[in-house]
Amino acid sequence: MNITKRQPVSVGEMINEEFLLPMGLTQGQLAEAMGVSRKTVNELCTNRRAITADTALMLAKVFGNSAEFWLNLQQRNELWKALNTPKRRARIEKARPVAA
C-alpha cells in the first residue's frame, strides 16, 4: 500500500487552521451555523469525533466546499492510522486474496 509516513492533516486541524481562525469564527458560532451543539463542534475540532456523511454535508454547506472534501480528509486519516499502528498493521498484513 502506498501511504505516506507523515500523518495527513486532521479534520480538527483543518477546521481550526483553515476555516475558524482565518474567518474569525468561534466553535460556538460554527455550532450555531451547523445546527449542532458546541460539544459536537469541539469534539470535531479536537479530533475526538469522526466526520459522518451528515456532518460532511453540514460542513460543506457552512464553508462552501464539498462533502467529499470532508469525507476524504477523514478517510485519509483513518487509513494512515490503520497502517501506522503496529498492531493494526500486523492484522491487516495477515489478510490474503481469495481464490476465484
N, CA, C and O atoms as a GROMACS GRO file, in nm:
protein
  400
    1MET      N    1   0.084  -0.119   0.000
    1MET     CA    2   0.000   0.000   0.000
    1MET      C    3   0.087   0.124   0.000
    1MET      O    4   0.190   0.131   0.068
    2ASN      N    5   0.046   0.219  -0.076
    2ASN     CA    6   0.123   0.342  -0.088
    2ASN      C    7   0.062   0.450   0.000
    2ASN      O    8  -0.037   0.513  -0.036
    3ILE      N    9   0.123   0.471   0.115
    3ILE     CA   10   0.075   0.577   0.205
    3ILE      C   11   0.195   0.643   0.269
    3ILE      O   12   0.293   0.577   0.303
    4THR      N   13   0.187   0.772   0.285
    4THR     CA   14   0.299   0.848   0.337
    4THR      C   15   0.325   0.821   0.485
    4THR      O   16   0.235   0.784   0.559
    5LYS      N   17   0.447   0.840   0.525
    5LYS     CA   18   0.486   0.823   0.666
    5LYS      C   19   0.438   0.941   0.750
    5LYS      O   20   0.424   0.929   0.872
    6ARG      N   21   0.413   1.052   0.687
    6ARG     CA   22   0.368   1.172   0.758
    6ARG      C   23   0.216   1.171   0.768
    6ARG      O   24   0.147   1.156   0.668
    7GLN      N   25   0.166   1.187   0.889
    7GLN     CA   26   0.021   1.184   0.908
    7GLN      C   27  -0.046   1.300   0.834
    7GLN      O   28   0.001   1.413   0.840
    8PRO      N   29  -0.156   1.270   0.764
    8PRO     CA   30  -0.227   1.377   0.692
    8PRO      C   31  -0.285   1.478   0.791
    8PRO      O   32  -0.297   1.451   0.910
    9VAL      N   33  -0.320   1.593   0.740
    9VAL     CA   34  -0.385   1.696   0.822
    9VAL      C   35  -0.514   1.637   0.878
    9VAL      O   36  -0.592   1.575   0.806
   10SER      N   37  -0.535   1.656   1.006
   10SER     CA   38  -0.656   1.603   1.069
   10SER      C   39  -0.776   1.693   1.040
   10SER      O   40  -0.761   1.809   1.002
   11VAL      N   41  -0.894   1.637   1.060
   11VAL     CA   42  -1.017   1.713   1.042
   11VAL      C   43  -1.017   1.834   1.136
   11VAL      O   44  -1.050   1.945   1.095
   12GLY      N   45  -0.981   1.811   1.261
   12GLY     CA   46  -0.979   1.920   1.359
   12GLY      C   47  -0.882   2.030   1.321
   12GLY      O   48  -0.914   2.149   1.332
   13GLU      N   49  -0.764   1.991   1.276
   13GLU     CA   50  -0.665   2.090   1.234
   13GLU      C   51  -0.716   2.170   1.114
   13GLU      O   52  -0.696   2.291   1.108
   14MET      N   53  -0.781   2.101   1.021
   14MET     CA   54  -0.835   2.169   0.903
   14MET      C   55  -0.942   2.271   0.945
   14MET      O   56  -0.940   2.385   0.900
   15ILE      N   57  -1.034   2.228   1.029
   15ILE     CA   58  -1.141   2.319   1.073
   15ILE      C   59  -1.082   2.440   1.143
   15ILE      O   60  -1.118   2.554   1.114
   16ASN      N   61  -0.991   2.415   1.237
   16ASN     CA   62  -0.933   2.524   1.316
   16ASN      C   63  -0.845   2.618   1.234
   16ASN      O   64  -0.865   2.740   1.235
   17GLU      N   65  -0.748   2.560   1.162
   17GLU     CA   66  -0.645   2.640   1.097
   17GLU      C   67  -0.687   2.701   0.964
   17GLU      O   68  -0.642   2.810   0.928
   18GLU      N   69  -0.771   2.631   0.890
   18GLU     CA   70  -0.808   2.679   0.757
   18GLU      C   71  -0.944   2.746   0.750
   18GLU      O   72  -0.975   2.812   0.651
   19PHE      N   73  -1.024   2.730   0.853
   19PHE     CA   74  -1.158   2.789   0.849
   19PHE      C   75  -1.186   2.880   0.969
   19PHE      O   76  -1.208   3.000   0.949
   20LEU      N   77  -1.185   2.827   1.091
   20LEU     CA   78  -1.222   2.910   1.206
   20LEU      C   79  -1.130   3.030   1.224
   20LEU      O   80  -1.176   3.144   1.230
   21LEU      N   81  -0.999   3.005   1.233
   21LEU     CA   82  -0.905   3.116   1.256
   21LEU      C   83  -0.910   3.222   1.146
   21LEU      O   84  -0.928   3.340   1.177
   22PRO      N   85  -0.895   3.184   1.018
   22PRO     CA   86  -0.898   3.286   0.913
   22PRO      C   87  -1.032   3.362   0.905
   22PRO      O   88  -1.034   3.479   0.868
   23MET      N   89  -1.141   3.294   0.938
   23MET     CA   90  -1.272   3.357   0.928
   23MET      C   91  -1.312   3.429   1.057
   23MET      O   92  -1.416   3.496   1.062
   24GLY      N   93  -1.228   3.416   1.161
   24GLY     CA   94  -1.259   3.479   1.289
   24GLY      C   95  -1.382   3.421   1.356
   24GLY      O   96  -1.455   3.491   1.426
   25LEU      N   97  -1.405   3.292   1.335
   25LEU     CA   98  -1.522   3.226   1.394
   25LEU      C   99  -1.485   3.149   1.520
   25LEU      O  100  -1.372   3.102   1.534
   26THR      N  101  -1.580   3.138   1.610
   26THR     CA  102  -1.562   3.056   1.730
   26THR      C  103  -1.629   2.921   1.707
   26THR      O  104  -1.706   2.904   1.612
   27GLN      N  105  -1.598   2.827   1.792
   27GLN     CA  106  -1.663   2.697   1.784
   27GLN      C  107  -1.814   2.713   1.805
   27GLN      O  108  -1.893   2.645   1.741
   28GLY      N  109  -1.852   2.803   1.894
   28GLY     CA  110  -1.994   2.828   1.919
   28GLY      C  111  -2.065   2.881   1.796
   28GLY      O  112  -2.177   2.841   1.766
   29GLN      N  113  -2.000   2.970   1.724
   29GLN     CA  114  -2.060   3.025   1.601
   29GLN      C  115  -2.073   2.916   1.495
   29GLN      O  116  -2.173   2.910   1.423
   30LEU      N  117  -1.972   2.830   1.485
   30LEU     CA  118  -1.979   2.720   1.389
   30LEU      C  119  -2.091   2.625   1.427
   30LEU      O  120  -2.166   2.579   1.341
   31ALA      N  121  -2.103   2.595   1.555
   31ALA     CA  122  -2.210   2.506   1.602
   31ALA      C  123  -2.347   2.563   1.566
   31ALA      O  124  -2.435   2.490   1.520
   32GLU      N  125  -2.364   2.691   1.586
   32GLU     CA  126  -2.491   2.755   1.554
   32GLU      C  127  -2.519   2.748   1.403
   32GLU      O  128  -2.631   2.718   1.362
   33ALA      N  129  -2.418   2.775   1.322
   33ALA     CA  130  -2.434   2.770   1.176
   33ALA      C  131  -2.467   2.629   1.128
   33ALA      O  132  -2.544   2.612   1.033
   34MET      N  133  -2.410   2.529   1.194
   34MET     CA  134  -2.434   2.390   1.156
   34MET      C  135  -2.564   2.335   1.213
   34MET      O  136  -2.619   2.238   1.161
   35GLY      N  137  -2.613   2.398   1.319
   35GLY     CA  138  -2.732   2.348   1.386
   35GLY      C  139  -2.704   2.230   1.476
   35GLY      O  140  -2.788   2.142   1.494
   36VAL      N  141  -2.583   2.228   1.534
   36VAL     CA  142  -2.543   2.121   1.625
   36VAL      C  143  -2.496   2.183   1.757
   36VAL      O  144  -2.488   2.305   1.769
   37SER      N  145  -2.467   2.099   1.854
   37SER     CA  146  -2.420   2.151   1.983
   37SER      C  147  -2.275   2.197   1.974
   37SER      O  148  -2.200   2.153   1.887
   38ARG      N  149  -2.238   2.284   2.066
   38ARG     CA  150  -2.100   2.329   2.073
   38ARG      C  151  -2.009   2.212   2.106
   38ARG      O  152  -1.895   2.205   2.060
   39LYS      N  153  -2.060   2.118   2.187
   39LYS     CA  154  -1.983   1.997   2.223
   39LYS      C  155  -1.947   1.918   2.097
   39LYS      O  156  -1.834   1.870   2.084
   40THR      N  157  -2.041   1.904   2.006
   40THR     CA  158  -2.016   1.832   1.881
   40THR      C  159  -1.903   1.898   1.803
   40THR      O  160  -1.811   1.830   1.756
   41VAL      N  161  -1.909   2.029   1.790
   41VAL     CA  162  -1.804   2.101   1.717
   41VAL      C  163  -1.671   2.089   1.790
   41VAL      O  164  -1.567   2.070   1.727
   42ASN      N  165  -1.673   2.100   1.922
   42ASN     CA  166  -1.550   2.087   1.998
   42ASN      C  167  -1.487   1.949   1.977
   42ASN      O  168  -1.365   1.938   1.964
   43GLU      N  169  -1.569   1.846   1.974
   43GLU     CA  170  -1.517   1.711   1.952
   43GLU      C  171  -1.460   1.696   1.812
   43GLU      O  172  -1.362   1.624   1.793
   44LEU      N  173  -1.520   1.761   1.714
   44LEU     CA  174  -1.464   1.761   1.578
   44LEU      C  175  -1.329   1.834   1.577
   44LEU      O  176  -1.232   1.785   1.519
   45CYS      N  177  -1.325   1.950   1.641
   45CYS     CA  178  -1.204   2.034   1.641
   45CYS      C  179  -1.088   1.972   1.718
   45CYS      O  180  -0.972   2.005   1.693
   46THR      N  181  -1.119   1.882   1.811
   46THR     CA  182  -1.014   1.817   1.889
   46THR      C  183  -0.994   1.672   1.847
   46THR      O  184  -0.929   1.594   1.918
   47ASN      N  185  -1.050   1.636   1.732
   47ASN     CA  186  -1.033   1.502   1.673
   47ASN      C  187  -1.083   1.389   1.764
   47ASN      O  188  -1.028   1.279   1.763
   48ARG      N  189  -1.187   1.418   1.841
   48ARG     CA  190  -1.247   1.312   1.923
   48ARG      C  191  -1.377   1.263   1.862
   48ARG      O  192  -1.441   1.173   1.916
   49ARG      N  193  -1.416   1.319   1.749
   49ARG     CA  194  -1.537   1.277   1.678
   49ARG      C  195  -1.503   1.269   1.530
   49ARG      O  196  -1.440   1.359   1.474
   50ALA      N  197  -1.545   1.160   1.468
   50ALA     CA  198  -1.520   1.141   1.324
   50ALA      C  199  -1.628   1.211   1.242
   50ALA      O  200  -1.739   1.234   1.288
   51ILE      N  201  -1.592   1.244   1.120
   51ILE     CA  202  -1.685   1.304   1.025
   51ILE      C  203  -1.780   1.195   0.975
   51ILE      O  204  -1.736   1.089   0.931
   52THR      N  205  -1.909   1.222   0.983
   52THR     CA  206  -2.010   1.134   0.924
   52THR      C  207  -2.057   1.199   0.794
   52THR      O  208  -2.022   1.313   0.765
   53ALA      N  209  -2.137   1.127   0.718
   53ALA     CA  210  -2.192   1.185   0.595
   53ALA      C  211  -2.273   1.310   0.628
   53ALA      O  212  -2.263   1.411   0.558
   54ASP      N  213  -2.354   1.304   0.733
   54ASP     CA  214  -2.436   1.420   0.772
   54ASP      C  215  -2.348   1.540   0.809
   54ASP      O  216  -2.373   1.652   0.765
   55THR      N  217  -2.246   1.514   0.890
   55THR     CA  218  -2.155   1.621   0.931
   55THR      C  219  -2.084   1.680   0.810
   55THR      O  220  -2.069   1.801   0.798
   56ALA      N  221  -2.040   1.594   0.720
   56ALA     CA  222  -1.971   1.639   0.598
   56ALA      C  223  -2.062   1.730   0.516
   56ALA      O  224  -2.017   1.832   0.464
   57LEU      N  225  -2.187   1.693   0.504
   57LEU     CA  226  -2.282   1.775   0.428
   57LEU      C  227  -2.306   1.910   0.496
   57LEU      O  228  -2.317   2.012   0.429
   58MET      N  229  -2.313   1.909   0.629
   58MET     CA  230  -2.331   2.036   0.702
   58MET      C  231  -2.209   2.126   0.688
   58MET      O  232  -2.222   2.246   0.662
   59LEU      N  233  -2.089   2.069   0.707
   59LEU     CA  234  -1.967   2.149   0.694
   59LEU      C  235  -1.953   2.204   0.552
   59LEU      O  236  -1.911   2.318   0.534
   60ALA      N  237  -1.987   2.124   0.453
   60ALA     CA  238  -1.980   2.169   0.314
   60ALA      C  239  -2.074   2.287   0.291
   60ALA      O  240  -2.037   2.384   0.223
   61LYS      N  241  -2.191   2.280   0.347
   61LYS     CA  242  -2.288   2.389   0.331
   61LYS      C  243  -2.241   2.515   0.402
   61LYS      O  244  -2.252   2.625   0.348
   62VAL      N  245  -2.188   2.499   0.522
   62VAL     CA  246  -2.141   2.614   0.602
   62VAL      C  247  -2.020   2.681   0.538
   62VAL      O  248  -2.012   2.804   0.532
   63PHE      N  249  -1.925   2.601   0.490
   63PHE     CA  250  -1.799   2.656   0.438
   63PHE      C  251  -1.793   2.668   0.286
   63PHE      O  252  -1.694   2.718   0.233
   64GLY      N  253  -1.895   2.622   0.217
   64GLY     CA  254  -1.898   2.639   0.072
   64GLY      C  255  -1.804   2.548  -0.004
   64GLY      O  256  -1.756   2.584  -0.112
   65ASN      N  257  -1.777   2.430   0.051
   65ASN     CA  258  -1.697   2.333  -0.023
   65ASN      C  259  -1.780   2.206  -0.039
   65ASN      O  260  -1.903   2.213  -0.036
   66SER      N  261  -1.718   2.090  -0.055
   66SER     CA  262  -1.795   1.969  -0.081
   66SER      C  263  -1.792   1.872   0.036
   66SER      O  264  -1.698   1.872   0.117
   67ALA      N  265  -1.894   1.789   0.044
   67ALA     CA  266  -1.897   1.683   0.145
   67ALA      C  267  -1.781   1.587   0.122
   67ALA      O  268  -1.723   1.534   0.216
   68GLU      N  269  -1.748   1.564  -0.006
   68GLU     CA  270  -1.638   1.474  -0.040
   68GLU      C  271  -1.505   1.523   0.018
   68GLU      O  272  -1.421   1.443   0.059
   69PHE      N  273  -1.486   1.654   0.021
   69PHE     CA  274  -1.365   1.712   0.081
   69PHE      C  275  -1.349   1.662   0.224
   69PHE      O  276  -1.242   1.616   0.263
   70TRP      N  277  -1.456   1.673   0.303
   70TRP     CA  278  -1.451   1.635   0.444
   70TRP      C  279  -1.440   1.484   0.462
   70TRP      O  280  -1.365   1.437   0.547
   71LEU      N  281  -1.515   1.408   0.382
   71LEU     CA  282  -1.509   1.263   0.394
   71LEU      C  283  -1.373   1.209   0.351
   71LEU      O  284  -1.321   1.116   0.412
   72ASN      N  285  -1.314   1.267   0.247
   72ASN     CA  286  -1.180   1.225   0.202
   72ASN      C  287  -1.075   1.255   0.309
   72ASN      O  288  -0.984   1.175   0.332
   73LEU      N  289  -1.088   1.369   0.373
   73LEU     CA  290  -0.996   1.406   0.480
   73LEU      C  291  -1.004   1.304   0.593
   73LEU      O  292  -0.902   1.258   0.645
   74GLN      N  293  -1.126   1.268   0.631
   74GLN     CA  294  -1.147   1.168   0.736
   74GLN      C  295  -1.089   1.033   0.694
   74GLN      O  296  -1.020   0.967   0.771
   75GLN      N  297  -1.118   0.993   0.570
   75GLN     CA  298  -1.073   0.864   0.520
   75GLN      C  299  -0.920   0.855   0.514
   75GLN      O  300  -0.863   0.753   0.552
   76ARG      N  301  -0.855   0.960   0.466
   76ARG     CA  302  -0.708   0.960   0.460
   76ARG      C  303  -0.648   0.939   0.598
   76ARG      O  304  -0.550   0.865   0.614
   77ASN      N  305  -0.706   1.004   0.698
   77ASN     CA  306  -0.655   0.990   0.835
   77ASN      C  307  -0.680   0.851   0.890
   77ASN      O  308  -0.594   0.796   0.958
   78GLU      N  309  -0.797   0.794   0.863
   78GLU     CA  310  -0.827   0.659   0.912
   78GLU      C  311  -0.734   0.556   0.850
   78GLU      O  312  -0.684   0.467   0.919
   79LEU      N  313  -0.710   0.567   0.719
   79LEU     CA  314  -0.618   0.475   0.653
   79LEU      C  315  -0.476   0.490   0.707
   79LEU      O  316  -0.408   0.390   0.731
   80TRP      N  317  -0.432   0.613   0.727
   80TRP     CA  318  -0.298   0.637   0.779
   80TRP      C  319  -0.284   0.574   0.917
   80TRP      O  320  -0.185   0.506   0.945
   81LYS      N  321  -0.383   0.596   1.003
   81LYS     CA  322  -0.376   0.539   1.139
   81LYS      C  323  -0.375   0.388   1.136
   81LYS      O  324  -0.301   0.325   1.211
   82ALA      N  325  -0.456   0.327   1.048
   82ALA     CA  326  -0.459   0.181   1.039
   82ALA      C  327  -0.324   0.124   0.997
   82ALA      O  328  -0.278   0.023   1.051
   83LEU      N  329  -0.260   0.190   0.903
   83LEU     CA  330  -0.132   0.140   0.851
   83LEU      C  331  -0.012   0.181   0.935
   83LEU      O  332   0.097   0.127   0.917
   84ASN      N  333  -0.030   0.276   1.026
   84ASN     CA  334   0.082   0.323   1.108
   84ASN      C  335   0.067   0.288   1.256
   84ASN      O  336   0.141   0.339   1.340
   85THR      N  337  -0.027   0.202   1.287
   85THR     CA  338  -0.041   0.148   1.422
   85THR      C  339   0.006   0.002   1.411
   85THR      O  340  -0.060  -0.079   1.347
   86PRO      N  341   0.120  -0.032   1.474
   86PRO     CA  342   0.180  -0.163   1.455
   86PRO      C  343   0.084  -0.282   1.470
   86PRO      O  344   0.085  -0.372   1.387
   87LYS      N  345   0.002  -0.283   1.574
   87LYS     CA  346  -0.090  -0.394   1.596
   87LYS      C  347  -0.193  -0.404   1.483
   87LYS      O  348  -0.223  -0.513   1.435
   88ARG      N  349  -0.245  -0.291   1.443
   88ARG     CA  350  -0.344  -0.289   1.334
   88ARG      C  351  -0.277  -0.329   1.202
   88ARG      O  352  -0.335  -0.405   1.124
   89ARG      N  353  -0.158  -0.279   1.179
   89ARG     CA  354  -0.084  -0.310   1.055
   89ARG      C  355  -0.058  -0.460   1.045
   89ARG      O  356  -0.075  -0.519   0.938
   90ALA      N  357  -0.016  -0.520   1.156
   90ALA     CA  358   0.013  -0.664   1.157
   90ALA      C  359  -0.112  -0.744   1.123
   90ALA      O  360  -0.106  -0.842   1.048
   91ARG      N  361  -0.225  -0.703   1.176
   91ARG     CA  362  -0.351  -0.771   1.149
   91ARG      C  363  -0.389  -0.757   1.001
   91ARG      O  364  -0.435  -0.853   0.938
   92ILE      N  365  -0.370  -0.638   0.946
   92ILE     CA  366  -0.401  -0.612   0.806
   92ILE      C  367  -0.310  -0.695   0.715
   92ILE      O  368  -0.356  -0.749   0.614
   93GLU      N  369  -0.182  -0.705   0.751
   93GLU     CA  370  -0.084  -0.779   0.670
   93GLU      C  371  -0.118  -0.927   0.659
   93GLU      O  372  -0.076  -0.993   0.564
   94LYS      N  373  -0.193  -0.980   0.755
   94LYS     CA  374  -0.230  -1.121   0.753
   94LYS      C  375  -0.336  -1.153   0.648
   94LYS      O  376  -0.353  -1.270   0.612
   95ALA      N  377  -0.407  -1.053   0.600
   95ALA     CA  378  -0.512  -1.076   0.500
   95ALA      C  379  -0.452  -1.125   0.369
   95ALA      O  380  -0.345  -1.080   0.329
   96ARG      N  381  -0.521  -1.217   0.302
   96ARG     CA  382  -0.476  -1.275   0.177
   96ARG      C  383  -0.590  -1.274   0.076
   96ARG      O  384  -0.707  -1.283   0.115
   97PRO      N  385  -0.558  -1.264  -0.053
   97PRO     CA  386  -0.663  -1.268  -0.156
   97PRO      C  387  -0.733  -1.404  -0.155
   97PRO      O  388  -0.671  -1.506  -0.123
   98VAL      N  389  -0.860  -1.406  -0.190
   98VAL     CA  390  -0.933  -1.532  -0.201
   98VAL      C  391  -0.914  -1.589  -0.340
   98VAL      O  392  -0.900  -1.514  -0.437
   99ALA      N  393  -0.914  -1.720  -0.350
   99ALA     CA  394  -0.901  -1.784  -0.481
   99ALA      C  395  -1.036  -1.779  -0.553
   99ALA      O  396  -1.141  -1.801  -0.493
  100ALA      N  397  -1.030  -1.748  -0.682
  100ALA     CA  398  -1.154  -1.738  -0.760
  100ALA      C  399  -1.203  -1.873  -0.809
  100ALA      O  400  -1.306  -1.881  -0.875
   0.00000   0.00000   0.00000
